[in-house]
């Protein structure tokens, strides 16, 4: 189902698939024929980019590619949406972008089911660990973790450990709902680090060991990082209002999307 686009900026041709309540990037694809499903966050959605990598992969493969990327989405976005899981599960191949561990409900806090960057509430465990912190004015997970780190780095390390464990568990749950052929996509400014303990580099708290733990669950892990050319072109190959320049700086530009598609297409072609 297509829905009206917002005024101004790029037209993302927003649409819904089936009974899903989530709004995805369109135009809506025909899912009556074999298709690829792509899941991920704002980078996969293609915020500020006219032709994101799912559309470029579609052109390369000659098969429909349903862009199921969600703005600020993580595994909880999909695990709370049975209709989206059904669409992804019926695909011939699914691509799952690696997103950060901070955007998950966990033993210490909960996040919004569709905007996973939104902090909702601290659990009693977090309040007991940080009795000195006032959580009433915190609305985003990154702000929350920055506050915890400043307040008590040792206690924050306990939260980070829980986030990493939760991420692995949720990713396994998500991959189990995908079709038999599935690909994990690392889309970031740098390759997976050996050890990740902070919000930077993105995706937060995800390191090589965690990706290696998921390799038995997928057919391939595609690592896509920007070339010097792609770095130099961003943000000149993106469309965004001046007030959102800081947000755009954290997302891949059009040249990077082209590089991601070039990296993904051969792997997907071999699986199809």
C-alpha positions as a Markdown table, in Angstrom:
| # | Residue | x | y | z |
|---|---|---|---|---|
| 1 | Unk | 0.0 | 0.0 | 0.0 |
| 2 | Unk | 1.4 | 3.4 | -1.0 |
| 3 | Unk | 0.9 | 6.4 | 1.2 |
| 4 | Unk | 1.4 | 10.1 | 0.4 |
| 5 | Unk | 5.0 | 11.5 | 0.5 |
| 6 | Unk | 6.0 | 14.2 | 2.9 |
| 7 | Unk | 6.3 | 17.7 | 1.5 |
| 8 | Unk | 9.9 | 18.8 | 0.6 |
| 9 | Unk | 13.1 | 17.0 | 0.2 |
| 10 | Unk | 13.4 | 13.6 | -1.5 |
| 11 | Unk | 10.3 | 11.5 | -2.3 |
| 12 | Unk | 10.9 | 8.2 | -0.6 |
| 13 | Unk | 7.6 | 6.8 | -2.1 |
| 14 | Unk | 6.6 | 5.6 | 1.4 |
| 15 | Unk | 4.6 | 2.4 | 1.4 |
| 16 | Unk | 3.4 | -0.5 | 3.6 |
| 17 | Unk | 3.6 | -4.2 | 2.9 |
| 18 | Unk | 0.7 | -6.4 | 3.9 |
| 19 | Unk | -0.5 | -6.0 | 7.5 |
| 20 | Unk | 2.8 | -4.3 | 8.7 |
| 21 | Unk | 2.4 | -1.1 | 10.5 |
| 22 | Unk | 5.8 | 0.1 | 9.5 |
| 23 | Unk | 6.4 | 2.5 | 6.7 |
| 24 | Unk | 9.1 | 1.4 | 4.2 |
| 25 | Unk | 10.8 | 3.0 | 1.3 |
| 26 | Unk | 9.0 | 2.5 | -2.0 |
| 27 | Unk | 7.8 | 2.3 | -4.6 |
| 28 | Unk | 6.1 | -0.8 | -3.4 |
| 29 | Unk | 7.6 | -4.0 | -5.0 |
| 30 | Unk | 5.7 | -6.8 | -6.6 |
| 31 | Unk | 6.2 | -9.7 | -4.2 |
| 32 | Unk | 4.2 | -12.2 | -6.2 |
| 33 | Unk | 7.5 | -13.2 | -8.0 |
| 34 | Unk | 10.8 | -14.3 | -6.5 |
| 35 | Unk | 12.4 | -11.3 | -4.6 |
| 36 | Unk | 15.2 | -10.2 | -2.3 |
| 37 | Unk | 14.4 | -8.7 | 1.0 |
| 38 | Unk | 16.8 | -6.2 | 2.6 |
| 39 | Unk | 16.5 | -5.3 | 6.3 |
| 40 | Unk | 18.5 | -2.6 | 8.2 |
| 41 | Unk | 18.5 | 0.9 | 9.6 |
| 42 | Unk | 18.6 | 4.4 | 8.2 |
| 43 | Unk | 21.5 | 3.6 | 5.8 |
| 44 | Unk | 19.5 | 0.7 | 4.2 |
| 45 | Unk | 16.4 | 2.9 | 4.0 |
| 46 | Unk | 18.6 | 5.3 | 2.0 |
| 47 | Unk | 17.9 | 8.5 | 4.0 |
| 48 | Unk | 19.0 | 11.5 | 1.9 |
| 49 | Unk | 19.9 | 9.4 | -1.1 |
| 50 | Unk | 17.9 | 9.3 | -4.4 |
| 51 | Unk | 18.8 | 5.7 | -5.2 |
| 52 | Unk | 19.8 | 3.6 | -2.2 |
| 53 | Unk | 21.7 | 0.3 | -2.6 |
| 54 | Unk | 18.6 | -2.0 | -2.6 |
| 55 | Unk | 17.4 | -0.2 | -5.7 |
| 56 | Unk | 20.8 | -0.5 | -7.3 |
| 57 | Unk | 21.0 | -4.2 | -6.5 |
| 58 | Unk | 17.6 | -4.6 | -8.0 |
| 59 | Unk | 18.8 | -3.1 | -11.3 |
| 60 | Unk | 21.9 | -5.3 | -11.2 |
| 61 | Unk | 19.9 | -8.6 | -10.5 |
| 62 | Unk | 16.8 | -7.9 | -12.6 |
| 63 | Unk | 14.7 | -9.1 | -9.7 |
| 64 | Unk | 12.5 | -7.2 | -7.2 |
| 65 | Unk | 14.3 | -6.0 | -4.1 |
| 66 | Unk | 12.0 | -5.1 | -1.2 |
| 67 | Unk | 13.7 | -2.3 | 0.8 |
| 68 | Unk | 12.5 | -3.1 | 4.4 |
| 69 | Unk | 15.0 | -0.8 | 6.0 |
| 70 | Unk | 13.6 | 1.3 | 8.7 |
| 71 | Unk | 14.7 | 4.7 | 10.1 |
| 72 | Unk | 16.8 | 4.1 | 13.2 |
| 73 | Unk | 15.8 | 0.4 | 13.1 |
| 74 | Unk | 17.5 | -2.6 | 14.7 |
| 75 | Unk | 16.5 | -6.2 | 15.3 |
| 76 | Unk | 13.6 | -5.2 | 17.7 |
| 77 | Unk | 12.0 | -3.3 | 14.8 |
| 78 | Unk | 11.5 | -6.6 | 13.0 |
| 79 | Unk | 10.9 | -8.9 | 15.9 |
| 80 | Unk | 8.0 | -6.7 | 17.0 |
| 81 | Unk | 6.4 | -6.8 | 13.5 |
| 82 | Unk | 5.2 | -10.3 | 12.5 |
| 83 | Unk | 4.0 | -9.1 | 9.1 |
| 84 | Unk | 7.5 | -7.7 | 8.2 |
| 85 | Unk | 9.1 | -10.9 | 9.3 |
| 86 | Unk | 6.7 | -12.9 | 7.1 |
| 87 | Unk | 7.6 | -10.8 | 4.1 |
| 88 | Unk | 11.3 | -11.2 | 4.7 |
| 89 | Unk | 10.9 | -14.9 | 5.4 |
| 90 | Unk | 9.2 | -15.5 | 2.0 |
| 91 | Unk | 12.1 | -13.9 | 0.1 |
| 92 | Unk | 14.4 | -15.9 | -2.0 |
| 93 | Unk | 17.4 | -14.3 | -0.2 |
| 94 | Unk | 17.5 | -11.9 | 2.7 |
| 95 | Unk | 20.2 | -9.3 | 3.4 |
| 96 | Unk | 20.4 | -8.1 | 7.0 |
| 97 | Unk | 22.4 | -5.0 | 7.7 |
| 98 | Unk | 24.4 | -5.0 | 11.0 |
| 99 | Unk | 23.1 | -2.3 | 13.3 |
| 100 | Unk | 24.2 | -1.2 | 16.7 |
| 101 | Unk | 23.7 | -3.0 | 20.1 |
| 102 | Unk | 22.5 | 0.2 | 21.8 |
| 103 | Unk | 19.2 | 0.2 | 20.0 |
| 104 | Unk | 17.7 | -2.8 | 21.7 |
| 105 | Unk | 15.4 | -3.4 | 24.7 |
| 106 | Unk | 17.6 | -5.2 | 27.2 |
| 107 | Unk | 17.8 | -6.0 | 31.0 |
| 108 | Unk | 18.6 | -2.4 | 31.7 |
| 109 | Unk | 16.3 | -0.3 | 29.5 |
| 110 | Unk | 13.6 | -0.6 | 26.8 |
| 111 | Unk | 13.4 | 1.1 | 23.4 |
| 112 | Unk | 10.5 | 2.1 | 21.1 |
| 113 | Unk | 9.4 | -0.8 | 19.0 |
| 114 | Unk | 9.7 | 1.0 | 15.7 |
| 115 | Unk | 12.1 | 3.9 | 16.4 |
| 116 | Unk | 14.7 | 1.8 | 18.1 |
| 117 | Unk | 16.9 | 4.8 | 18.9 |
| 118 | Unk | 14.3 | 6.1 | 21.3 |
| 119 | Unk | 14.8 | 5.4 | 25.0 |
| 120 | Unk | 11.5 | 4.6 | 26.8 |
| 121 | Unk | 12.2 | 3.6 | 30.4 |
| 122 | Unk | 14.9 | 2.4 | 32.7 |
| 123 | Unk | 14.4 | -1.0 | 34.4 |
| 124 | Unk | 14.7 | -1.4 | 38.2 |
| 125 | Unk | 18.2 | -3.0 | 37.5 |
| 126 | Unk | 19.4 | 0.2 | 35.8 |
| 127 | Unk | 18.0 | 2.4 | 38.5 |
| 128 | Unk | 19.7 | 0.3 | 41.1 |
| 129 | Unk | 23.0 | 0.4 | 39.3 |
| 130 | Unk | 22.8 | 4.2 | 38.7 |
| 131 | Unk | 20.8 | 5.7 | 41.7 |
| 132 | Unk | 22.4 | 9.1 | 41.0 |
| 133 | Unk | 21.0 | 9.4 | 37.5 |
| 134 | Unk | 17.8 | 11.2 | 36.6 |
| 135 | Unk | 16.3 | 9.4 | 33.6 |
| 136 | Unk | 13.3 | 11.7 | 33.1 |
| 137 | Unk | 15.0 | 14.0 | 30.6 |
| 138 | Unk | 16.7 | 11.3 | 28.5 |
| 139 | Unk | 14.9 | 10.4 | 25.3 |
| 140 | Unk | 17.5 | 8.7 | 23.1 |
| 141 | Unk | 19.7 | 5.7 | 23.6 |
| 142 | Unk | 23.0 | 7.4 | 22.7 |
| 143 | Unk | 22.3 | 10.2 | 25.1 |
| 144 | Unk | 21.5 | 7.6 | 27.8 |
| 145 | Unk | 24.8 | 5.7 | 27.3 |
| 146 | Unk | 26.8 | 8.9 | 27.2 |
| 147 | Unk | 25.3 | 9.9 | 30.5 |
| 148 | Unk | 26.0 | 6.5 | 32.0 |
| 149 | Unk | 29.6 | 6.5 | 30.9 |
| 150 | Unk | 30.2 | 9.9 | 32.4 |
| 151 | Unk | 28.4 | 9.0 | 35.6 |
| 152 | Unk | 30.1 | 5.6 | 36.4 |
| 153 | Unk | 32.3 | 4.0 | 33.7 |
| 154 | Unk | 32.6 | 0.7 | 35.7 |
| 155 | Unk | 28.8 | 0.3 | 36.0 |
| 156 | Unk | 28.4 | 1.3 | 32.4 |
| 157 | Unk | 30.6 | -1.6 | 31.4 |
| 158 | Unk | 28.1 | -3.9 | 32.9 |
| 159 | Unk | 25.4 | -2.4 | 30.7 |
| 160 | Unk | 27.5 | -2.7 | 27.6 |
| 161 | Unk | 28.1 | -6.4 | 28.3 |
| 162 | Unk | 24.4 | -6.9 | 28.6 |
| 163 | Unk | 23.9 | -5.0 | 25.3 |
| 164 | Unk | 26.4 | -7.2 | 23.4 |
| 165 | Unk | 24.8 | -10.4 | 24.8 |
| 166 | Unk | 21.3 | -9.1 | 23.9 |
| 167 | Unk | 22.4 | -8.2 | 20.4 |
| 168 | Unk | 23.7 | -11.7 | 19.7 |
| 169 | Unk | 20.6 | -13.3 | 21.0 |
| 170 | Unk | 18.2 | -11.0 | 19.0 |
| 171 | Unk | 20.2 | -11.4 | 15.9 |
| 172 | Unk | 20.0 | -15.1 | 16.1 |
| 173 | Unk | 16.3 | -14.8 | 16.6 |
| 174 | Unk | 16.0 | -12.5 | 13.6 |
| 175 | Unk | 18.2 | -14.7 | 11.3 |
| 176 | Unk | 16.1 | -17.7 | 12.3 |
| 177 | Unk | 13.1 | -16.0 | 10.8 |
| 178 | Unk | 14.8 | -15.3 | 7.5 |
| 179 | Unk | 14.8 | -17.6 | 4.4 |
| 180 | Unk | 17.3 | -20.4 | 4.1 |
| 181 | Unk | 19.6 | -18.1 | 2.0 |
| 182 | Unk | 20.8 | -15.0 | 4.0 |
| 183 | Unk | 23.6 | -12.5 | 4.0 |
| 184 | Unk | 24.9 | -10.3 | 6.7 |
| 185 | Unk | 26.0 | -6.8 | 5.6 |
| 186 | Unk | 28.5 | -4.7 | 7.5 |
| 187 | Unk | 28.0 | -1.1 | 6.2 |
| 188 | Unk | 30.3 | 1.3 | 8.1 |
| 189 | Unk | 33.1 | 3.7 | 7.7 |
| 190 | Unk | 35.7 | 1.1 | 8.8 |
| 191 | Unk | 35.9 | -2.7 | 8.9 |
| 192 | Unk | 34.7 | -4.5 | 12.1 |
| 193 | Unk | 37.1 | -3.7 | 15.0 |
| 194 | Unk | 38.7 | -6.3 | 17.0 |
| 195 | Unk | 37.2 | -4.9 | 20.2 |
| 196 | Unk | 34.2 | -2.4 | 20.4 |
| 197 | Unk | 33.4 | -0.9 | 23.8 |
| 198 | Unk | 32.0 | 2.6 | 22.8 |
| 199 | Unk | 29.5 | 4.3 | 20.7 |
| 200 | Unk | 32.1 | 5.0 | 18.1 |
| 201 | Unk | 32.9 | 3.6 | 15.7 |
| 202 | Unk | 29.5 | 2.8 | 14.4 |
| 203 | Unk | 27.7 | 0.4 | 14.6 |
| 204 | Unk | 28.1 | 0.8 | 18.4 |
| 205 | Unk | 29.5 | -2.1 | 20.4 |
| 206 | Unk | 29.7 | -4.5 | 17.5 |
| 207 | Unk | 33.1 | -6.2 | 16.9 |
| 208 | Unk | 34.7 | -8.9 | 14.8 |
| 209 | Unk | 34.1 | -11.6 | 17.5 |
| 210 | Unk | 30.4 | -10.9 | 17.5 |
| 211 | Unk | 30.2 | -11.2 | 13.7 |
| 212 | Unk | 32.2 | -14.4 | 13.7 |
| 213 | Unk | 29.7 | -15.8 | 16.2 |
| 214 | Unk | 26.9 | -15.3 | 13.5 |
| 215 | Unk | 28.8 | -16.7 | 10.5 |
| 216 | Unk | 27.4 | -20.2 | 11.0 |
| 217 | Unk | 23.9 | -18.6 | 10.7 |
| 218 | Unk | 24.4 | -17.0 | 7.2 |
| 219 | Unk | 25.7 | -17.8 | 3.8 |
| 220 | Unk | 28.0 | -14.8 | 3.6 |
| 221 | Unk | 29.2 | -11.7 | 5.4 |
| 222 | Unk | 29.7 | -8.8 | 3.1 |
| 223 | Unk | 31.9 | -6.0 | 4.4 |
| 224 | Unk | 31.4 | -2.6 | 2.7 |
| 225 | Unk | 33.4 | 0.4 | 3.7 |
| 226 | Unk | 33.7 | 3.7 | 1.7 |
| 227 | Unk | 36.5 | 4.2 | -0.8 |
| 228 | Unk | 38.4 | 7.6 | -0.7 |
| 229 | Unk | 36.3 | 8.7 | -3.6 |
| 230 | Unk | 33.0 | 7.9 | -1.8 |
| 231 | Unk | 34.3 | 9.7 | 1.3 |
| 232 | Unk | 35.2 | 12.8 | -0.8 |
| 233 | Unk | 31.8 | 12.9 | -2.5 |
| 234 | Unk | 29.7 | 12.7 | 0.7 |
| 235 | Unk | 27.7 | 14.8 | 1.6 |
| 236 | Unk | 27.8 | 16.5 | -1.9 |
| 237 | Unk | 25.8 | 13.5 | -3.4 |
| 238 | Unk | 23.1 | 13.6 | -0.8 |
| 239 | Unk | 19.9 | 15.7 | -0.5 |
| 240 | Unk | 19.1 | 17.2 | 2.9 |
| 241 | Unk | 18.0 | 20.4 | 4.6 |
| 242 | Unk | 20.8 | 22.4 | 6.2 |
| 243 | Unk | 19.2 | 21.8 | 9.6 |
| 244 | Unk | 19.9 | 18.0 | 9.2 |
| 245 | Unk | 23.5 | 18.3 | 8.0 |
| 246 | Unk | 24.8 | 16.6 | 11.2 |
| 247 | Unk | 22.4 | 13.6 | 10.7 |
| 248 | Unk | 23.5 | 13.3 | 7.0 |
| 249 | Unk | 27.1 | 13.3 | 8.0 |
| 250 | Unk | 26.6 | 10.0 | 9.8 |
| 251 | Unk | 25.0 | 8.3 | 6.7 |
| 252 | Unk | 26.4 | 6.9 | 3.5 |
| 253 | Unk | 26.2 | 9.1 | 0.4 |
| 254 | Unk | 25.1 | 8.0 | -3.1 |
| 255 | Unk | 28.7 | 6.9 | -4.1 |
| 256 | Unk | 28.9 | 4.7 | -1.1 |
| 257 | Unk | 25.5 | 3.1 | -1.9 |
| 258 | Unk | 26.8 | 2.3 | -5.4 |
| 259 | Unk | 29.8 | 0.6 | -3.8 |
| 260 | Unk | 27.6 | -1.4 | -1.4 |
| 261 | Unk | 25.5 | -2.6 | -4.4 |
| 262 | Unk | 28.6 | -3.6 | -6.3 |
| 263 | Unk | 29.8 | -5.6 | -3.3 |
| 264 | Unk | 26.5 | -7.3 | -2.7 |
| 265 | Unk | 25.3 | -8.1 | -6.2 |
| 266 | Unk | 27.7 | -10.9 | -7.0 |
| 267 | Unk | 27.0 | -12.7 | -3.7 |
| 268 | Unk | 23.3 | -12.4 | -4.1 |
| 269 | Unk | 23.5 | -13.5 | -7.8 |
| 270 | Unk | 25.3 | -16.7 | -6.7 |
| 271 | Unk | 22.7 | -17.4 | -4.1 |
| 272 | Unk | 19.8 | -17.0 | -6.5 |
